[in-house]
Amino acid sequence: MFGSMQRGVNAYAKVGLETGVSAASPHKLIVMLYDGALVSILNAAANLKSGNVAAKGAAISKAINIVDNGLRAALDKKVGGEIAQNLDALYEYISARLFKANLENDPAILDEAHALLTDLRDAWNAIDPQAGQAAAPAAAPTAPLRAPTLMSA
């Protein structure tokens, strides 16, 4: 009974993810890769803490796969120049650290990888080309501006 309900939930989640992927901009796809790697690292840390070695290994493997076959593979080193080369080296470092965290069951290394990917995701979000387009209409006032008073500030 529960197995079929879980399959239904998984199928629903898969459809939602596939819809999100097909509708996402290239910029958003990279954000989704970062988010997937970050969630996998958090899952690995939780499974490490609970002693579930198999699930910890699977989550770390998934994070490494996202970093290597998603983020690194998306780099265009010819167009990206030095920035792409540096990102490639950083992604390689993160993958190696995740591998070491898996071998040594080291939560500190998982924290390090998570922090690095969070910083990269935040920087990537900061350069979102659509953020400026979405913010422009919102910045236009709909009512006349008033000087703030002590009561309204």
Secondary structure, 3 states (H helix, E strand, C coil): CHHHHHHHHHHHHHHHHHHHHHHCCHHHHHHHHHHHHHHHHHHHHHHHHHCCHHHHHHHHHHHHHHHHHHHHCCCCHHHHHHHHHHHHHHHHHHHHHHHHHHHHCCHHHHHHHHHHHHHHHHHHHHCCHHHHHHHHHHHCCCCCCCCCCCCCC
